[in-house]
């Protein structure tokens, strides 16, 4: 049985590796084509093709994390279908490979890729994405999110603050910073606008080219005029760190589990909605386990009987199943955020659905036929 296990594992690893490299090359080529628009060949000190290649290489780590469950399914379906087509799996069955032992063997492969997916998504992908963003921002400008930048909230003893950071450079400096101060009654007390800022030691932001606007409380029903002032430099005491700002500027699915958890705590302590980040947190935990679901879903293909040439149909079914899982996983994330579903259930639902499908197919094709 060790010889059989070694043979099946070798075929599975070879097939999954080939499919992963093929898909990764395709998606990396698409990312490179999209990135070429930022290349400035006329400026030797600007964003060059080598920088674009490096940035795409860092993106490929996150792409690999997203693709692994799909490539595990496609590669496993191909191996199981080929073994069934050549009657190789029939010989293994007559040699003592019963369905439960085959299931345990496939789960062993799934565990390996589950661990690999978790390590890539929680350690390698966040570090690679942060490195790529910093290198890209060094030559093209700044890290930013959409048209309004990143929004954060700070809660003080006698006031609360809404902070908007337009962009962040590779050295950690922030640009187009706006700070809105609200009183305990929810009334806007002041606004502070700074063209640049950086986080100093001791939990303090050093602001440059600052514009202050205060809104005095109305007296005797008459609204007082707003007071405006400007100064070249100013400081603001806060608990917001540079890491929190960079986390807010990064996509939640590119963050590590620990960073997500810490940022969720910060949002909850400031009475902000953390639904989106909670869903991503639980998805980080459940998504690697989908590799186990995929190998179980591929096992029934070894028990099918078809003629020469029919293997392409089943490989196509595997491809479509993997794509449908990817789409369903994204759809549940969006619907869960919109409908305020339980985060853990939203993240686990696609895996649960495909687990039931795989176990149903395994029970019908393997145990009852």
Buried (B, 14 or more C-beta within 10 A) or exposed (E): EEEBBEEBBEBBBEBBEBBBEEBBEEBBEEBBEEBEEBBEEEEEEEBBEEBBEBBBBBBBBBBBBBBBBBBBBBBBBBBBBBBBBEEBBBEBBEEEBEBEBBBEBBBBBBBBBBEBBBEBBBEBBBEBBBBBBBBBBBBBBBBBBEEEBBEBBBEEEEEBBBBBBBBBBBEEBBBBBBBBBBBEEEEEBBBBBBBBBBBEEEEEBBBBBBBBBBBEEEEEEEEEEEEEEEEEEBEBEBEBEBEBBBBBBBEBBBBBBEBBBBBBEBBEEBEBEBBBBBBBBBBBBBBBBBBBBBBBBBBBBBBBEEEEEBBEEBBEBBBEBBEEBBEBBBEBBEEBBEEEBBBBEBBBBBBEBBBEBBBEBBEEBBEEE
